[in-house]
Amino acid sequence: MRYITMALAKGRLAYKTLEILEQIGISCEEIKDKASRKLIFINEDLRLKFFLAKASDVPTYVEYGAADIGVVGKDTILEEGRKMYEVLDLGLGKCRMCVAGPPSAKELLNHGELIRVATKYPNIAKDYFYNKKHQTVEIIKLNGSIELAPIVGLAEVIVDIVETGSTLRENGLVVLEEICNLSARMVVNEVSMKMEHERITKIINDLKKVL
């Protein structure tokens, strides 16, 4: 029996995912050892391999079959646009992708004016403004604190993840439009789904019961 490989997005999400997997009898003790320098963790009994990857790389590993299964946020799935099956919403890390800015920017959105949009998610922003709103915008990619952009005049609005909205409020910004709901999703490689259909479907169905 070949190994089924799972790629988990590093950090809190990986540990939360492992807690859910333990509820269906899938465990991997070695991965919890934060001092470990290992890259691949193996559960010999279940013929499973695990590895931790940067969230933005998880869809790539899954599309190319280096991982059969991946667990990553919906924001990353949308931004990376990889070919794979999204099979399950794990309900972890719930938040929203929003357009935010100073309250005065609401007018600019309503009238479809040419504005600048700062974001870590240029593909999501592009898709939203061009395909859903049919508004021409200039998208500026940033990697750090996106909230800074409208405050210093780099952009009129931002596209970013909003959990509680407290960071926005503290900086005089508000949610102007909601793009979509986000949470952690399980994704599966298209070929693996056919080749290992029975084993992968069992994992999905077992998870559905505990979720």
Rosetta silent file (secondary structure, phi, psi, omega in degrees, C-alpha in Angstrom):
SEQUENCE: MRYITMALAKGRLAYKTLEILEQIGISCEEIKDKASRKLIFINEDLRLKFFLAKASDVPTYVEYGAADIGVVGKDTILEEGRKMYEVLDLGLGKCRMCVAGPPSAKELLNHGELIRVATKYPNIAKDYFYNKKHQTVEIIKLNGSIELAPIVGLAEVIVDIVETGSTLRENGLVVLEEICNLSARMVVNEVSMKMEHERITKIINDLKKVL
SCORE:     score description
SCORE:     0.000 S_00000001
   1 L     0.000  127.150 -178.243    0.000    0.000    0.000 S_00000001
   2 L   -77.967  161.506  178.131    1.532    3.323   -0.993 S_00000001
   3 L   -75.345  144.190  167.798    1.755    6.274    1.345 S_00000001
   4 E  -101.290  128.800 -175.054   -0.819    9.032    1.166 S_00000001
   5 E  -105.336  132.989  179.715    0.921   12.358    1.706 S_00000001
   6 E  -116.156  128.444  174.584   -0.655   15.335    3.454 S_00000001
   7 E  -102.397  124.075  179.750    0.666   18.908    3.241 S_00000001
   8 E  -113.096  139.367  177.746   -0.396   21.125    6.139 S_00000001
   9 E   -69.392  125.728 -177.396   -0.040   24.904    6.235 S_00000001
  10 L   -52.521  151.783  172.838    2.557   25.747    8.889 S_00000001
  11 L   101.501 -154.462 -174.373    1.553   27.312   12.175 S_00000001
  12 H   -56.652  -39.660 -177.109   -1.630   27.285   14.202 S_00000001
  13 H   -60.141  -40.162 -179.370   -3.674   25.807   11.373 S_00000001
  14 H   -60.569  -43.899 -177.056   -1.485   22.686   11.185 S_00000001
  15 H   -71.322  -36.569  176.116   -1.951   21.930   14.880 S_00000001
  16 H   -64.637  -39.997  178.987   -5.691   22.587   14.760 S_00000001
  17 H   -63.614  -43.109  179.624   -5.942   20.251   11.738 S_00000001
  18 H   -61.930  -36.691  177.464   -4.031   17.538   13.588 S_00000001
  19 H   -61.363  -40.893  179.152   -6.478   17.833   16.508 S_00000001
  20 H   -69.007  -41.526  179.668   -9.372   17.172   14.127 S_00000001
  21 H   -62.218  -35.254  178.967   -7.522   14.287   12.440 S_00000001
  22 H   -62.584  -30.652  178.811   -6.917   12.712   15.860 S_00000001
  23 H   -66.486  -20.031  177.675  -10.676   12.561   16.355 S_00000001
  24 L  -109.215   18.845  174.173  -10.865   10.161   13.390 S_00000001
  25 L    82.961   13.896  176.696   -7.900    8.080   14.539 S_00000001
  26 L  -105.839  113.520 -178.542   -5.209    9.725   12.407 S_00000001
  27 L  -129.606  160.793  175.334   -2.296   10.851   14.554 S_00000001
  28 L  -153.218   94.391 -174.157    1.308   11.833   14.097 S_00000001
  29 H   -64.399  -40.144 -173.918    3.157   12.421   17.357 S_00000001
  30 H   -59.196  -32.567 -173.974    6.507   13.428   15.819 S_00000001
  31 H   -67.554  -21.842 -177.745    5.030   16.438   14.069 S_00000001
  32 H   -79.774  -14.557 -179.698    4.080   17.987   17.422 S_00000001
  33 L   -75.030  100.167 -174.045    7.692   18.113   18.545 S_00000001
  34 L   -66.705  -16.985 -179.913    8.421   21.774   17.856 S_00000001
  35 L   -84.735  -12.149 -175.511   12.162   21.193   18.340 S_00000001
  36 L   -65.973  141.571  177.717   12.270   18.622   15.553 S_00000001
  37 L  -101.838    4.076 -177.989   14.216   19.519   12.410 S_00000001
  38 L   -67.210  151.420  179.606   12.570   16.789   10.363 S_00000001
  39 L  -104.494  -30.049 -179.047   10.737   17.743    7.192 S_00000001
  40 E  -119.349  132.248  179.898    8.688   14.580    6.643 S_00000001
  41 E  -117.784  137.226 -171.156    6.699   12.859    9.387 S_00000001
  42 E  -123.169  135.755  167.553    5.418    9.319    8.970 S_00000001
  43 E  -108.436   99.346 -172.862    2.612    7.256   10.463 S_00000001
  44 L   -62.623  -40.505 -176.616    3.797    3.789    9.447 S_00000001
  45 L   -62.207  -41.629 -175.789    0.634    1.962   10.592 S_00000001
  46 L   -94.310   -1.397 -177.235   -1.719    4.060    8.482 S_00000001
  47 L    56.027   50.609  178.948    0.748    4.510    5.597 S_00000001
  48 E  -122.368  141.980  172.465    0.497    8.287    5.870 S_00000001
  49 E  -119.017  146.500  177.428    3.166   10.939    5.440 S_00000001
  50 E  -128.699  146.547  165.950    2.845   14.542    6.615 S_00000001
  51 E  -146.190  153.888  179.825    4.841   17.655    5.941 S_00000001
  52 E   -99.340  135.235 -179.054    4.505   21.304    6.921 S_00000001
  53 E  -137.261  159.820  173.435    4.721   23.913    4.183 S_00000001
  54 L   -61.171  135.608 -174.204    4.283   27.642    3.784 S_00000001
  55 H   -47.959  -45.896 -175.270    0.556   28.203    3.214 S_00000001
  56 H   -67.446  -15.197  178.757    1.043   29.701   -0.255 S_00000001
  57 H   -90.917  -18.959 -175.671    3.004   26.596   -1.338 S_00000001
  58 H   -56.184  -48.645  179.288    0.404   24.014   -0.234 S_00000001
  59 H   -59.805  -32.100  179.370   -1.770   24.340   -3.401 S_00000001
  60 H   -67.246  -46.650  177.724    1.363   23.932   -5.550 S_00000001
  61 H   -58.127  -39.517 -177.495    2.379   20.700   -3.793 S_00000001
  62 H   -72.862  -45.070 -178.693   -1.166   19.382   -4.238 S_00000001
  63 H   -58.866  -41.601 -175.872   -1.581   20.373   -7.892 S_00000001
  64 L   -86.487    1.406  174.937    1.691   18.680   -8.867 S_00000001
  65 L    81.277    7.611  175.059    0.974   15.544   -6.820 S_00000001
  66 L   -71.104  -24.737  170.704    3.835   15.983   -4.333 S_00000001
  67 L  -126.986  139.109  176.607    1.014   15.914   -1.766 S_00000001
  68 L   -79.007  -38.339 -175.695   -2.196   13.943   -2.248 S_00000001
  69 E  -129.087  144.656  174.664   -4.095   16.031    0.277 S_00000001
  70 E  -134.519  154.424  172.495   -3.574   19.572    1.539 S_00000001
  71 E  -128.072  121.768 -174.701   -5.130   21.727    4.238 S_00000001
  72 E  -158.381  161.797 -179.413   -4.962   25.478    3.698 S_00000001
  73 E   -68.595  148.179  178.645   -7.035   28.663    3.955 S_00000001
  74 H   -59.567  -32.014  178.393   -9.578   29.503    1.261 S_00000001
  75 H   -58.874  -42.450  179.947   -7.785   32.835    0.738 S_00000001
  76 H   -68.497  -39.262  179.662   -4.662   30.957   -0.412 S_00000001
  77 H   -60.721  -46.203 -178.951   -6.703   28.636   -2.645 S_00000001
  78 H   -66.822  -41.456 -176.096   -8.334   31.607   -4.392 S_00000001
  79 H   -69.897  -39.364 -176.041   -5.101   33.568   -4.685 S_00000001
  80 H   -80.195  -29.033  175.809   -2.997   30.683   -6.030 S_00000001
  81 L    57.650   40.409 -178.497   -5.666   29.439   -8.466 S_00000001
  82 L   -85.195  158.474  178.587   -4.264   25.914   -8.715 S_00000001
  83 L   -86.342  114.289  179.196   -5.999   22.928  -10.322 S_00000001
  84 L  -171.796  169.561  178.189   -7.253   20.584   -7.588 S_00000001
  85 E   -94.590  131.364  170.878  -10.432   19.466   -5.857 S_00000001
  86 E   -95.684  115.187 -168.212  -11.683   21.411   -2.848 S_00000001
  87 E  -109.635  -19.731 -172.736  -13.469   18.694   -0.888 S_00000001
  88 E  -157.019  138.390  172.888  -14.176   19.907    2.618 S_00000001
  89 E   -96.632  114.943 -178.085  -14.604   23.040    4.729 S_00000001
  90 L   -81.953   -9.755  176.515  -12.934   22.364    8.083 S_00000001
  91 L    70.671   12.332  179.536  -14.469   25.500    9.594 S_00000001
  92 L   -91.394  149.215  174.825  -11.155   26.555   11.158 S_00000001
  93 L    58.972   45.007 -177.975   -9.893   30.139   11.121 S_00000001
  94 L   -66.521  132.201  175.664  -13.162   31.656    9.998 S_00000001
  95 E  -162.124 -171.444 -176.919  -12.861   35.215    8.683 S_00000001
  96 E  -131.580  148.541  171.037  -13.822   37.337    5.661 S_00000001
  97 E   -95.174  124.384 -173.709  -12.067   38.805    2.665 S_00000001
  98 E  -133.871  159.959  166.157  -13.185   42.432    2.462 S_00000001
  99 E   -95.838  126.839 -178.853  -12.676   45.733    0.754 S_00000001
 100 E  -132.931  162.012  179.291  -11.890   48.266    3.478 S_00000001
 101 E   172.733 -172.688  175.408  -10.917   51.899    3.693 S_00000001
 102 L   -67.290  149.955 -179.075  -11.971   55.217    5.186 S_00000001
 103 H   -52.006  -31.975 -178.441  -15.777   55.705    5.206 S_00000001
 104 H   -64.708  -19.580 -177.438  -15.388   58.420    2.537 S_00000001
 105 H   -75.216  -11.354 -179.847  -14.137   55.788    0.040 S_00000001
 106 H   -55.981  -41.057 -179.782  -17.635   54.245   -0.145 S_00000001
 107 H   -59.200  -42.896 -177.710  -18.571   56.844   -2.769 S_00000001
 108 H   -63.112  -34.168  179.314  -15.623   55.886   -4.983 S_00000001
 109 H   -73.845  -39.197 -178.047  -16.755   52.253   -4.956 S_00000001
 110 H   -67.259  -34.068 -175.827  -20.367   53.127   -5.697 S_00000001
 111 L   -95.300    4.710  175.940  -19.497   55.298   -8.675 S_00000001
 112 L    61.713   34.849 -178.140  -16.986   52.848  -10.162 S_00000001
 113 L   -75.383  159.693  176.632  -14.176   55.380  -10.212 S_00000001
 114 L   -74.563  112.438 -177.930  -10.587   54.515  -11.103 S_00000001
 115 E  -129.802  166.982  175.798   -8.956   53.947   -7.725 S_00000001
 116 E  -100.623  137.082 -177.069   -5.871   52.306   -6.291 S_00000001
 117 E  -122.013  119.944  177.610   -6.288   49.118   -4.269 S_00000001
 118 E   -97.088  139.009 -176.323   -3.522   47.872   -1.973 S_00000001
 119 E  -166.157  157.067  169.374   -3.492   44.170   -1.099 S_00000001
 120 L   -87.295   -9.463 -172.506   -1.506   41.005   -0.376 S_00000001
 121 L  -120.710   69.951 -175.561   -3.992   39.234   -2.653 S_00000001
 122 H   -60.612  -35.435 -178.633   -3.721   40.776   -6.137 S_00000001
 123 H   -69.521  -40.692  177.490   -5.510   37.888   -7.886 S_00000001
 124 H   -65.104  -43.247 -179.567   -8.493   37.956   -5.535 S_00000001
 125 H   -62.960  -44.260 -179.410   -8.678   41.762   -5.829 S_00000001
 126 H   -61.021  -47.708 -178.951   -8.429   41.629   -9.625 S_00000001
 127 H   -60.353  -43.670 -177.913  -11.132   38.994   -9.904 S_00000001
 128 H   -65.772  -51.444 -175.808  -13.465   40.921   -7.607 S_00000001
 129 H   -72.474  -40.822 -175.643  -13.089   44.355   -9.186 S_00000001
 130 H   -80.634  -45.495 -172.339  -12.799   43.280  -12.826 S_00000001
 131 H   -92.052  -28.694 -177.967  -15.162   40.301  -13.027 S_00000001
 132 H  -100.363  -42.447 -178.117  -17.737   40.996  -10.323 S_00000001
 133 L   -95.623  -16.996 -176.255  -17.859   44.794  -10.027 S_00000001
 134 L    53.022   46.340  179.361  -16.632   45.620  -13.542 S_00000001
 135 L  -119.009  130.184  178.832  -14.621   48.485  -12.083 S_00000001
 136 L   -81.752  125.767 -179.804  -11.180   49.364  -13.418 S_00000001
 137 E  -135.029  161.424  171.921   -8.677   49.719  -10.592 S_00000001
 138 E  -102.633  122.076 -176.429   -4.927   49.896  -10.142 S_00000001
 139 E  -100.028  127.543 -179.976   -3.796   47.077   -7.867 S_00000001
 140 E  -112.831  120.072 -178.648   -0.733   47.601   -5.703 S_00000001
 141 E   -84.961  127.030  175.997    0.803   44.510   -4.116 S_00000001
 142 L  -124.141  159.304  179.044    2.065   44.911   -0.562 S_00000001
 143 L  -114.782  -19.745 -176.696    3.475   42.361    1.851 S_00000001
 144 L   -99.910 -142.566 -177.683    3.263   44.121    5.209 S_00000001
 145 L   -66.571  105.264 -176.632    0.570   46.039    7.103 S_00000001
 146 L   -67.151  -31.433 -176.852   -2.002   46.682    4.407 S_00000001
 147 L   -58.250  -23.535 -178.370   -3.977   49.067    6.659 S_00000001
 148 H   -65.380  -32.835 -170.931   -1.175   51.597    6.275 S_00000001
 149 H   -54.672  -51.536  179.827   -1.851   52.148    2.558 S_00000001
 150 H   -71.099  -25.860 -177.963   -5.000   54.325    2.773 S_00000001
 151 H   -69.751  -38.598 -178.493   -3.671   56.178    5.820 S_00000001
 152 H   -95.396    3.356  175.317   -0.523   57.379    4.037 S_00000001
 153 L    84.824   16.353  177.312   -2.292   57.935    0.717 S_00000001
 154 L   -74.237  -36.079 -178.369   -0.819   55.026   -1.243 S_00000001
 155 L  -145.461  157.316  177.914   -4.280   53.650   -2.079 S_00000001
 156 L   -78.228  -38.766 -179.184   -7.907   54.625   -1.621 S_00000001
 157 E  -137.063  169.749  176.224   -8.965   51.171   -0.397 S_00000001
 158 E  -127.181  156.936  169.410   -7.479   47.813    0.587 S_00000001
 159 E  -117.593  118.566 -174.996   -8.465   44.187    0.042 S_00000001
 160 E  -155.377  168.825  176.886   -7.582   42.138    3.098 S_00000001
 161 E   -79.045  134.120  176.997   -8.660   39.468    5.555 S_00000001
 162 E  -121.142  122.912  175.680  -10.859   40.757    8.370 S_00000001
 163 L   -97.619  -70.423 -178.842  -11.354   38.701   11.532 S_00000001
 164 L  -103.399  -23.070 -178.425  -12.718   41.028   14.199 S_00000001
 165 L    87.346    1.764 -176.077  -12.211   44.364   12.452 S_00000001
 166 H   -68.104  -37.072  178.352  -10.475   45.865   15.498 S_00000001
 167 H   -62.536  -40.261  178.272   -7.279   46.757   13.575 S_00000001
 168 H   -61.461  -50.706 -176.758   -9.417   48.582   11.002 S_00000001
 169 H   -58.683  -42.657 -179.124  -11.356   50.473   13.668 S_00000001
 170 H   -61.786  -22.885 -177.796   -8.209   51.513   15.516 S_00000001
 171 L  -109.252   17.547  175.546   -6.956   53.083   12.290 S_00000001
 172 L    71.934   22.339 -179.600  -10.171   54.826   11.285 S_00000001
 173 L  -111.104  157.274  179.008  -11.030   52.300    8.569 S_00000001
 174 E  -135.394  160.226  172.817  -14.232   50.339    7.971 S_00000001
 175 E   -73.825  124.207 -178.508  -15.366   47.340    5.938 S_00000001
 176 E   -99.431  -37.314  178.845  -16.866   48.784    2.752 S_00000001
 177 E  -149.534  147.614  178.773  -17.700   45.581    0.859 S_00000001
 178 E  -103.280  130.184 -178.993  -17.492   41.896    1.600 S_00000001
 179 E   -90.919  -52.285  179.016  -15.878   39.662   -1.035 S_00000001
 180 E  -167.007  164.204  174.528  -16.253   36.188    0.487 S_00000001
 181 E   -85.777  145.055 -178.794  -16.140   34.068    3.629 S_00000001
 182 E  -124.939  151.278  171.321  -12.894   32.272    4.403 S_00000001
 183 L  -169.739  175.917 -179.395  -11.885   29.232    6.445 S_00000001
 184 E   -75.601  137.358 -179.480   -9.516   26.270    6.202 S_00000001
 185 E  -124.466  153.358  172.438  -10.317   23.814    3.407 S_00000001
 186 E   -98.330  131.531  179.624   -9.139   20.338    2.514 S_00000001
 187 E  -122.410  151.635 -175.940   -7.931   19.998   -1.073 S_00000001
 188 E  -132.762  139.854  175.801   -7.053   16.861   -3.029 S_00000001
 189 L   -63.621  139.024 -173.645   -4.862   16.223   -6.061 S_00000001
 190 H   -63.681  -39.052 -179.995   -7.009   15.330   -9.094 S_00000001
 191 H   -73.062  -42.313  179.089   -5.074   12.150   -9.972 S_00000001
 192 H   -57.701  -37.135 -178.367   -4.824   10.997   -6.336 S_00000001
 193 H   -60.683  -34.171  179.130   -8.610   11.292   -6.051 S_00000001
 194 H   -80.922  -46.389 -174.423   -8.946    8.681   -8.812 S_00000001
 195 H   -70.147  -38.700 -176.294   -6.035    6.410   -7.810 S_00000001
 196 L  -117.385   38.636 -171.407   -6.677    6.411   -4.061 S_00000001
 197 H   -54.372  -45.893 -175.354  -10.379    7.115   -4.204 S_00000001
 198 H   -63.856  -48.502 -176.932  -11.391    4.697   -1.466 S_00000001
 199 H   -67.897  -42.012 -178.452   -8.833    5.761    1.127 S_00000001
 200 H   -69.031  -41.404  179.175   -9.188    9.484    0.499 S_00000001
 201 H   -62.807  -35.310  178.746  -12.995    9.329    0.464 S_00000001
 202 H   -63.924  -43.413  178.203  -12.913    7.485    3.791 S_00000001
 203 H   -60.225  -45.493 -178.692  -10.827   10.277    5.354 S_00000001
 204 H   -62.072  -47.270 -177.949  -13.248   12.898    3.980 S_00000001
 205 H   -66.138  -38.661  176.755  -16.344   11.030    5.198 S_00000001
 206 H   -62.998  -41.089  179.397  -14.857   10.375    8.643 S_00000001
 207 H   -64.883  -39.778  179.533  -14.027   14.077    8.971 S_00000001
 208 H   -57.058  -36.823 -178.555  -17.556   15.056    7.922 S_00000001
 209 H   -67.050  -39.546 -178.367  -18.902   13.039   10.858 S_00000001
 210 H   -83.161  -20.276  177.301  -16.759   14.823   13.467 S_00000001
 211 L   -81.554    0.000    0.000  -17.263   18.250   11.926 S_00000001
